[in-house]
Amino acid sequence: MRKEVLAEGIELYLGDCLEVLPTLGRFDAVVTDPPYGIGESSKKAATRGKLAAAKDYGGQEDWDKVPADPRVIEWVCSHSDTQVIFGGNYFDLPPSSCWLVWDKQNGDNDFADCELAWTNMPKAVRRINWMWNGMLRKGKEDRFHLTQKPLGVMEWTLGHLPRSVRLVCDPYMGSGTTGVACVKRGLRFVGIEKAENNFDIAVRRIEAALKEPDIFIAPPKKAEQIALNMGGDE
C-alpha cells in the first residue's frame, strides 16, 4: 500500500479498498462509483472507443467483471453519515427517497440514457442534464477512464451533501474526478484506488486542481508529499 498526502486533508491510497478502509476512521460522506459488474471492461466495450483497451486500466481486463464486494458497501454505509453510491440500482441497498439522476443525453446508442446514484439523504429525487457522448460531450475535459464521470456532475453531486460535510471518501477513486471536485469545493478528501496507472493519473489531476483553487474557496494547506510502503507490496 502506498500513501500520498497532497495537501492538508487530501490523502490518496494505492491499494485494495477492502484492506485500506479498516485502517481509516469515520467519514462525513462517501461519494463513489464502484464497479457494477456489467462487463464494461470486456471486449464488447471495444466499440466504445480506445479507452476500452485493458492497457488503460493497468492491464486489468476484468476490472468490471464482478460488482464491488458487498463488504465494502456495508463498510461505507456503517462508517459514514452520508452516502452517495453511483450504480446503486445494482446493489442491495435500502429504499431511498433521494436518487441523484444524471441524464447523459446520449441519443440513440447502446449506452444507458441515465445513471442513478443511490443516497441515504432524506430529500427528493434530483436530476442533472449533462451530455457526455463522444465529441459532443459538454465541457472540454480529457477522458482517462471508460466510466469517468464529468467533473460538473460530481461538483453537482457534492452540492447536494449536507452543509456539515467536511471530509469525503471515495474508495473506488479511479482517475480522481471526485477528488478534483472536492478540492474545488474546499472539502477534505480521502481516495483509494488499486490500479497504479489510474492512481498516478488521480494524483496528477488532484495536484493540478490544488494549484488552481476556486477563487471563492480557501485552498487546502500544502503538505509535503509522502510515499510509504505500509504492509508490503501489493
Secondary structure, 3 states (H helix, E strand, C coil): CEEEEEECCEEEEECCHHHHHHHCCCEEEEEECCCECCCCCCHHHHHHCHHHCHHHHCCCCCCCCCECCHHHHHHHHHCEEEEEEECHHHCCCCCCCCEEEEECCCCCCCCCCEEEEEECCCCCCEEEECCCCHHHCCCCCCCCCCCCCCHHHHHHHHCCCCCCCCEEEECCCCCCHHHHHHHHCCCEEEEEECCHHHHHHHHHHHHHHHHCCCCCCCCCCECCCCCCCCCCCC
